[in-house]
Amino acid sequence: LYEYFENKEEIFSVMSDRFIADTIAMIQPLIPELVRKPIKDAVLELLARFRDFRQARDERYLKCARHAMALDFEQHVEPLQQTLSELVTQYLMHHPETLQIRNIPTMSYIMINGGIYSVVRHLCDPSPPISFDELAEGLANMVSHYTERELALVRE
């Protein structure tokens, strides 16, 4: 490996870039399907697909991703944030009633980055205190409860 890379940090950096690129490649084809679902179902579906994606190949990919993510992951996450922002934009366009929600950019930023952080932290933990399915359910509830509450306020 050291014929191709200067040091182990460079190896982990390439692994992180690859993990993000593969994650984006998994998400992009799902966007047309996800934007047609209720928000909670869309979040649950996205996270279920991610769970399946990270567990592929006898979890070898997950083991590599854990090491790569533990080292300076922040510098690699921008393309994933952009892809998830595009998913939010397309979701809003398919559900015009959601365009009335206050603070869409702020809440999208918080939910996307909070979701990424939570998933990455879960990935890096060899024995997390909750299952991935519990994490997915919690994130889906957070997004759907906020959306439902805001839409109810708009209707009042």
Biotite code that builds the C-alpha atoms (Angstrom):
import biotite.structure as struc

atoms = struc.array([
    struc.Atom([0.000, 0.000, 0.000], chain_id="A", res_id=1, res_name="LEU", atom_name="CA", element="C"),
    struc.Atom([2.795, 2.427, 0.755], chain_id="A", res_id=2, res_name="TYR", atom_name="CA", element="C"),
    struc.Atom([3.790, 2.325, -2.913], chain_id="A", res_id=3, res_name="GLU", atom_name="CA", element="C"),
    struc.Atom([0.542, 4.211, -3.564], chain_id="A", res_id=4, res_name="TYR", atom_name="CA", element="C"),
    struc.Atom([0.094, 6.194, -0.335], chain_id="A", res_id=5, res_name="PHE", atom_name="CA", element="C"),
    struc.Atom([2.439, 8.318, 1.768], chain_id="A", res_id=6, res_name="GLU", atom_name="CA", element="C"),
    struc.Atom([1.136, 7.129, 5.133], chain_id="A", res_id=7, res_name="ASN", atom_name="CA", element="C"),
    struc.Atom([-1.817, 5.555, 6.917], chain_id="A", res_id=8, res_name="LYS", atom_name="CA", element="C"),
    struc.Atom([-3.603, 8.918, 7.230], chain_id="A", res_id=9, res_name="GLU", atom_name="CA", element="C"),
    struc.Atom([-3.661, 9.170, 3.431], chain_id="A", res_id=10, res_name="GLU", atom_name="CA", element="C"),
    struc.Atom([-5.081, 5.640, 3.231], chain_id="A", res_id=11, res_name="ILE", atom_name="CA", element="C"),
    struc.Atom([-7.838, 6.555, 5.691], chain_id="A", res_id=12, res_name="PHE", atom_name="CA", element="C"),
    struc.Atom([-8.519, 9.771, 3.801], chain_id="A", res_id=13, res_name="SER", atom_name="CA", element="C"),
    struc.Atom([-9.025, 7.852, 0.561], chain_id="A", res_id=14, res_name="VAL", atom_name="CA", element="C"),
    struc.Atom([-11.207, 5.345, 2.417], chain_id="A", res_id=15, res_name="MET", atom_name="CA", element="C"),
    struc.Atom([-13.372, 8.197, 3.745], chain_id="A", res_id=16, res_name="SER", atom_name="CA", element="C"),
    struc.Atom([-13.673, 9.734, 0.292], chain_id="A", res_id=17, res_name="ASP", atom_name="CA", element="C"),
    struc.Atom([-14.646, 6.350, -1.132], chain_id="A", res_id=18, res_name="ARG", atom_name="CA", element="C"),
    struc.Atom([-17.209, 5.744, 1.606], chain_id="A", res_id=19, res_name="PHE", atom_name="CA", element="C"),
    struc.Atom([-18.821, 9.138, 0.950], chain_id="A", res_id=20, res_name="ILE", atom_name="CA", element="C"),
    struc.Atom([-18.791, 8.620, -2.834], chain_id="A", res_id=21, res_name="ALA", atom_name="CA", element="C"),
    struc.Atom([-20.350, 5.165, -2.480], chain_id="A", res_id=22, res_name="ASP", atom_name="CA", element="C"),
    struc.Atom([-22.965, 6.520, -0.064], chain_id="A", res_id=23, res_name="THR", atom_name="CA", element="C"),
    struc.Atom([-23.889, 9.274, -2.518], chain_id="A", res_id=24, res_name="ILE", atom_name="CA", element="C"),
    struc.Atom([-24.074, 6.743, -5.346], chain_id="A", res_id=25, res_name="ALA", atom_name="CA", element="C"),
    struc.Atom([-26.487, 4.727, -3.213], chain_id="A", res_id=26, res_name="MET", atom_name="CA", element="C"),
    struc.Atom([-28.667, 7.758, -2.363], chain_id="A", res_id=27, res_name="ILE", atom_name="CA", element="C"),
    struc.Atom([-28.993, 9.433, -5.760], chain_id="A", res_id=28, res_name="GLN", atom_name="CA", element="C"),
    struc.Atom([-31.032, 6.723, -7.499], chain_id="A", res_id=29, res_name="PRO", atom_name="CA", element="C"),
    struc.Atom([-33.373, 6.606, -4.478], chain_id="A", res_id=30, res_name="LEU", atom_name="CA", element="C"),
    struc.Atom([-34.324, 10.285, -4.655], chain_id="A", res_id=31, res_name="ILE", atom_name="CA", element="C"),
    struc.Atom([-37.239, 9.904, -7.117], chain_id="A", res_id=32, res_name="PRO", atom_name="CA", element="C"),
    struc.Atom([-38.761, 7.195, -4.907], chain_id="A", res_id=33, res_name="GLU", atom_name="CA", element="C"),
    struc.Atom([-38.103, 8.944, -1.584], chain_id="A", res_id=34, res_name="LEU", atom_name="CA", element="C"),
    struc.Atom([-39.619, 12.294, -2.568], chain_id="A", res_id=35, res_name="VAL", atom_name="CA", element="C"),
    struc.Atom([-42.980, 10.640, -3.198], chain_id="A", res_id=36, res_name="ARG", atom_name="CA", element="C"),
    struc.Atom([-43.273, 9.152, 0.296], chain_id="A", res_id=37, res_name="LYS", atom_name="CA", element="C"),
    struc.Atom([-44.475, 10.735, 3.520], chain_id="A", res_id=38, res_name="PRO", atom_name="CA", element="C"),
    struc.Atom([-41.499, 12.333, 5.284], chain_id="A", res_id=39, res_name="ILE", atom_name="CA", element="C"),
    struc.Atom([-41.172, 9.730, 8.043], chain_id="A", res_id=40, res_name="LYS", atom_name="CA", element="C"),
    struc.Atom([-41.327, 6.863, 5.541], chain_id="A", res_id=41, res_name="ASP", atom_name="CA", element="C"),
    struc.Atom([-38.740, 8.587, 3.343], chain_id="A", res_id=42, res_name="ALA", atom_name="CA", element="C"),
    struc.Atom([-36.296, 8.980, 6.237], chain_id="A", res_id=43, res_name="VAL", atom_name="CA", element="C"),
    struc.Atom([-36.845, 5.385, 7.376], chain_id="A", res_id=44, res_name="LEU", atom_name="CA", element="C"),
    struc.Atom([-36.378, 4.069, 3.832], chain_id="A", res_id=45, res_name="GLU", atom_name="CA", element="C"),
    struc.Atom([-33.200, 6.091, 3.307], chain_id="A", res_id=46, res_name="LEU", atom_name="CA", element="C"),
    struc.Atom([-31.714, 4.869, 6.573], chain_id="A", res_id=47, res_name="LEU", atom_name="CA", element="C"),
    struc.Atom([-32.777, 1.251, 5.954], chain_id="A", res_id=48, res_name="ALA", atom_name="CA", element="C"),
    struc.Atom([-31.033, 1.353, 2.577], chain_id="A", res_id=49, res_name="ARG", atom_name="CA", element="C"),
    struc.Atom([-27.973, 2.845, 4.229], chain_id="A", res_id=50, res_name="PHE", atom_name="CA", element="C"),
    struc.Atom([-28.020, 0.093, 6.869], chain_id="A", res_id=51, res_name="ARG", atom_name="CA", element="C"),
    struc.Atom([-28.125, -2.564, 4.135], chain_id="A", res_id=52, res_name="ASP", atom_name="CA", element="C"),
    struc.Atom([-25.412, -0.749, 2.181], chain_id="A", res_id=53, res_name="PHE", atom_name="CA", element="C"),
    struc.Atom([-23.013, -0.581, 5.122], chain_id="A", res_id=54, res_name="ARG", atom_name="CA", element="C"),
    struc.Atom([-23.581, -4.232, 6.062], chain_id="A", res_id=55, res_name="GLN", atom_name="CA", element="C"),
    struc.Atom([-22.801, -5.572, 2.592], chain_id="A", res_id=56, res_name="ALA", atom_name="CA", element="C"),
    struc.Atom([-19.874, -7.929, 2.000], chain_id="A", res_id=57, res_name="ARG", atom_name="CA", element="C"),
    struc.Atom([-19.881, -9.511, 5.442], chain_id="A", res_id=58, res_name="ASP", atom_name="CA", element="C"),
    struc.Atom([-19.523, -6.053, 6.989], chain_id="A", res_id=59, res_name="GLU", atom_name="CA", element="C"),
    struc.Atom([-15.966, -5.727, 5.644], chain_id="A", res_id=60, res_name="ARG", atom_name="CA", element="C"),
    struc.Atom([-16.927, -2.368, 4.215], chain_id="A", res_id=61, res_name="TYR", atom_name="CA", element="C"),
    struc.Atom([-18.329, -1.279, 7.580], chain_id="A", res_id=62, res_name="LEU", atom_name="CA", element="C"),
    struc.Atom([-15.097, -2.188, 9.352], chain_id="A", res_id=63, res_name="LYS", atom_name="CA", element="C"),
    struc.Atom([-13.051, -0.120, 6.909], chain_id="A", res_id=64, res_name="CYS", atom_name="CA", element="C"),
    struc.Atom([-15.522, 2.765, 7.134], chain_id="A", res_id=65, res_name="ALA", atom_name="CA", element="C"),
    struc.Atom([-15.303, 2.783, 10.945], chain_id="A", res_id=66, res_name="ARG", atom_name="CA", element="C"),
    struc.Atom([-11.556, 3.321, 10.823], chain_id="A", res_id=67, res_name="HIS", atom_name="CA", element="C"),
    struc.Atom([-11.756, 5.905, 8.086], chain_id="A", res_id=68, res_name="ALA", atom_name="CA", element="C"),
    struc.Atom([-14.546, 7.836, 9.773], chain_id="A", res_id=69, res_name="MET", atom_name="CA", element="C"),
    struc.Atom([-12.794, 8.011, 13.106], chain_id="A", res_id=70, res_name="ALA", atom_name="CA", element="C"),
    struc.Atom([-10.074, 10.215, 11.596], chain_id="A", res_id=71, res_name="LEU", atom_name="CA", element="C"),
    struc.Atom([-11.014, 13.754, 10.603], chain_id="A", res_id=72, res_name="ASP", atom_name="CA", element="C"),
    struc.Atom([-14.280, 12.818, 8.914], chain_id="A", res_id=73, res_name="PHE", atom_name="CA", element="C"),
    struc.Atom([-15.459, 16.440, 8.749], chain_id="A", res_id=74, res_name="GLU", atom_name="CA", element="C"),
    struc.Atom([-13.245, 17.241, 5.780], chain_id="A", res_id=75, res_name="GLN", atom_name="CA", element="C"),
    struc.Atom([-14.982, 14.561, 3.680], chain_id="A", res_id=76, res_name="HIS", atom_name="CA", element="C"),
    struc.Atom([-18.645, 15.171, 4.457], chain_id="A", res_id=77, res_name="VAL", atom_name="CA", element="C"),
    struc.Atom([-19.477, 18.178, 2.196], chain_id="A", res_id=78, res_name="GLU", atom_name="CA", element="C"),
    struc.Atom([-20.514, 16.115, -0.878], chain_id="A", res_id=79, res_name="PRO", atom_name="CA", element="C"),
    struc.Atom([-22.869, 14.057, 1.286], chain_id="A", res_id=80, res_name="LEU", atom_name="CA", element="C"),
    struc.Atom([-24.383, 17.219, 2.772], chain_id="A", res_id=81, res_name="GLN", atom_name="CA", element="C"),
    struc.Atom([-24.960, 18.555, -0.745], chain_id="A", res_id=82, res_name="GLN", atom_name="CA", element="C"),
    struc.Atom([-26.648, 15.318, -1.861], chain_id="A", res_id=83, res_name="THR", atom_name="CA", element="C"),
    struc.Atom([-28.938, 15.306, 1.165], chain_id="A", res_id=84, res_name="LEU", atom_name="CA", element="C"),
    struc.Atom([-29.737, 19.002, 0.602], chain_id="A", res_id=85, res_name="SER", atom_name="CA", element="C"),
    struc.Atom([-30.722, 18.139, -2.961], chain_id="A", res_id=86, res_name="GLU", atom_name="CA", element="C"),
    struc.Atom([-32.967, 15.380, -1.611], chain_id="A", res_id=87, res_name="LEU", atom_name="CA", element="C"),
    struc.Atom([-34.634, 17.911, 0.733], chain_id="A", res_id=88, res_name="VAL", atom_name="CA", element="C"),
    struc.Atom([-35.108, 20.394, -2.125], chain_id="A", res_id=89, res_name="THR", atom_name="CA", element="C"),
    struc.Atom([-36.702, 17.766, -4.349], chain_id="A", res_id=90, res_name="GLN", atom_name="CA", element="C"),
    struc.Atom([-38.868, 16.571, -1.459], chain_id="A", res_id=91, res_name="TYR", atom_name="CA", element="C"),
    struc.Atom([-40.130, 20.114, -0.898], chain_id="A", res_id=92, res_name="LEU", atom_name="CA", element="C"),
    struc.Atom([-40.922, 20.489, -4.601], chain_id="A", res_id=93, res_name="MET", atom_name="CA", element="C"),
    struc.Atom([-42.956, 17.252, -4.567], chain_id="A", res_id=94, res_name="HIS", atom_name="CA", element="C"),
    struc.Atom([-44.799, 18.324, -1.413], chain_id="A", res_id=95, res_name="HIS", atom_name="CA", element="C"),
    struc.Atom([-45.595, 22.022, -1.985], chain_id="A", res_id=96, res_name="PRO", atom_name="CA", element="C"),
    struc.Atom([-47.452, 22.302, 1.328], chain_id="A", res_id=97, res_name="GLU", atom_name="CA", element="C"),
    struc.Atom([-44.099, 21.866, 3.086], chain_id="A", res_id=98, res_name="THR", atom_name="CA", element="C"),
    struc.Atom([-42.797, 25.049, 1.458], chain_id="A", res_id=99, res_name="LEU", atom_name="CA", element="C"),
    struc.Atom([-44.858, 26.982, 4.026], chain_id="A", res_id=100, res_name="GLN", atom_name="CA", element="C"),
    struc.Atom([-42.763, 25.676, 6.917], chain_id="A", res_id=101, res_name="ILE", atom_name="CA", element="C"),
    struc.Atom([-40.772, 28.395, 8.662], chain_id="A", res_id=102, res_name="ARG", atom_name="CA", element="C"),
    struc.Atom([-36.985, 28.213, 8.758], chain_id="A", res_id=103, res_name="ASN", atom_name="CA", element="C"),
    struc.Atom([-36.630, 25.478, 6.138], chain_id="A", res_id=104, res_name="ILE", atom_name="CA", element="C"),
    struc.Atom([-32.933, 26.221, 5.455], chain_id="A", res_id=105, res_name="PRO", atom_name="CA", element="C"),
    struc.Atom([-32.070, 26.323, 9.158], chain_id="A", res_id=106, res_name="THR", atom_name="CA", element="C"),
    struc.Atom([-33.980, 23.191, 10.084], chain_id="A", res_id=107, res_name="MET", atom_name="CA", element="C"),
    struc.Atom([-32.708, 21.313, 7.021], chain_id="A", res_id=108, res_name="SER", atom_name="CA", element="C"),
    struc.Atom([-29.159, 22.199, 7.988], chain_id="A", res_id=109, res_name="TYR", atom_name="CA", element="C"),
    struc.Atom([-29.680, 21.067, 11.582], chain_id="A", res_id=110, res_name="ILE", atom_name="CA", element="C"),
    struc.Atom([-31.436, 17.823, 10.620], chain_id="A", res_id=111, res_name="MET", atom_name="CA", element="C"),
    struc.Atom([-28.998, 16.886, 7.854], chain_id="A", res_id=112, res_name="ILE", atom_name="CA", element="C"),
    struc.Atom([-25.890, 17.599, 9.905], chain_id="A", res_id=113, res_name="ASN", atom_name="CA", element="C"),
    struc.Atom([-27.366, 16.189, 13.109], chain_id="A", res_id=114, res_name="GLY", atom_name="CA", element="C"),
    struc.Atom([-28.426, 13.068, 11.218], chain_id="A", res_id=115, res_name="GLY", atom_name="CA", element="C"),
    struc.Atom([-25.011, 12.636, 9.594], chain_id="A", res_id=116, res_name="ILE", atom_name="CA", element="C"),
    struc.Atom([-23.270, 13.127, 12.934], chain_id="A", res_id=117, res_name="TYR", atom_name="CA", element="C"),
    struc.Atom([-25.559, 10.620, 14.662], chain_id="A", res_id=118, res_name="SER", atom_name="CA", element="C"),
    struc.Atom([-25.112, 7.998, 11.939], chain_id="A", res_id=119, res_name="VAL", atom_name="CA", element="C"),
    struc.Atom([-21.324, 8.483, 11.811], chain_id="A", res_id=120, res_name="VAL", atom_name="CA", element="C"),
    struc.Atom([-21.080, 8.282, 15.580], chain_id="A", res_id=121, res_name="ARG", atom_name="CA", element="C"),
    struc.Atom([-23.168, 5.098, 15.525], chain_id="A", res_id=122, res_name="HIS", atom_name="CA", element="C"),
    struc.Atom([-20.919, 3.662, 12.793], chain_id="A", res_id=123, res_name="LEU", atom_name="CA", element="C"),
    struc.Atom([-17.775, 4.404, 14.785], chain_id="A", res_id=124, res_name="CYS", atom_name="CA", element="C"),
    struc.Atom([-19.057, 2.839, 17.986], chain_id="A", res_id=125, res_name="ASP", atom_name="CA", element="C"),
    struc.Atom([-18.203, -0.885, 18.105], chain_id="A", res_id=126, res_name="PRO", atom_name="CA", element="C"),
    struc.Atom([-21.024, -1.476, 20.596], chain_id="A", res_id=127, res_name="SER", atom_name="CA", element="C"),
    struc.Atom([-23.505, 1.401, 20.349], chain_id="A", res_id=128, res_name="PRO", atom_name="CA", element="C"),
    struc.Atom([-26.063, 1.826, 23.148], chain_id="A", res_id=129, res_name="PRO", atom_name="CA", element="C"),
    struc.Atom([-28.958, 1.657, 20.667], chain_id="A", res_id=130, res_name="ILE", atom_name="CA", element="C"),
    struc.Atom([-29.556, -0.337, 17.516], chain_id="A", res_id=131, res_name="SER", atom_name="CA", element="C"),
    struc.Atom([-29.330, 1.264, 14.100], chain_id="A", res_id=132, res_name="PHE", atom_name="CA", element="C"),
    struc.Atom([-33.069, 0.697, 13.693], chain_id="A", res_id=133, res_name="ASP", atom_name="CA", element="C"),
    struc.Atom([-33.726, 2.628, 16.921], chain_id="A", res_id=134, res_name="GLU", atom_name="CA", element="C"),
    struc.Atom([-31.517, 5.441, 15.656], chain_id="A", res_id=135, res_name="LEU", atom_name="CA", element="C"),
    struc.Atom([-33.383, 5.467, 12.327], chain_id="A", res_id=136, res_name="ALA", atom_name="CA", element="C"),
    struc.Atom([-36.753, 5.548, 14.081], chain_id="A", res_id=137, res_name="GLU", atom_name="CA", element="C"),
    struc.Atom([-35.620, 8.425, 16.312], chain_id="A", res_id=138, res_name="GLY", atom_name="CA", element="C"),
    struc.Atom([-34.323, 10.477, 13.390], chain_id="A", res_id=139, res_name="LEU", atom_name="CA", element="C"),
    struc.Atom([-37.480, 9.803, 11.352], chain_id="A", res_id=140, res_name="ALA", atom_name="CA", element="C"),
    struc.Atom([-39.662, 10.819, 14.312], chain_id="A", res_id=141, res_name="ASN", atom_name="CA", element="C"),
    struc.Atom([-37.662, 14.007, 14.812], chain_id="A", res_id=142, res_name="MET", atom_name="CA", element="C"),
    struc.Atom([-38.104, 15.062, 11.185], chain_id="A", res_id=143, res_name="VAL", atom_name="CA", element="C"),
    struc.Atom([-41.764, 14.050, 10.914], chain_id="A", res_id=144, res_name="SER", atom_name="CA", element="C"),
    struc.Atom([-42.792, 15.590, 14.254], chain_id="A", res_id=145, res_name="HIS", atom_name="CA", element="C"),
    struc.Atom([-41.161, 18.891, 13.358], chain_id="A", res_id=146, res_name="TYR", atom_name="CA", element="C"),
    struc.Atom([-42.766, 18.885, 9.910], chain_id="A", res_id=147, res_name="THR", atom_name="CA", element="C"),
    struc.Atom([-46.219, 17.976, 11.239], chain_id="A", res_id=148, res_name="GLU", atom_name="CA", element="C"),
    struc.Atom([-46.032, 20.601, 13.984], chain_id="A", res_id=149, res_name="ARG", atom_name="CA", element="C"),
    struc.Atom([-44.981, 23.330, 11.588], chain_id="A", res_id=150, res_name="GLU", atom_name="CA", element="C"),
    struc.Atom([-47.684, 22.422, 9.074], chain_id="A", res_id=151, res_name="LEU", atom_name="CA", element="C"),
    struc.Atom([-50.280, 22.487, 11.857], chain_id="A", res_id=152, res_name="ALA", atom_name="CA", element="C"),
    struc.Atom([-49.149, 26.002, 12.803], chain_id="A", res_id=153, res_name="LEU", atom_name="CA", element="C"),
    struc.Atom([-49.478, 27.133, 9.186], chain_id="A", res_id=154, res_name="VAL", atom_name="CA", element="C"),
    struc.Atom([-53.034, 25.767, 9.019], chain_id="A", res_id=155, res_name="ARG", atom_name="CA", element="C"),
    struc.Atom([-54.113, 27.650, 12.184], chain_id="A", res_id=156, res_name="GLU", atom_name="CA", element="C"),
])
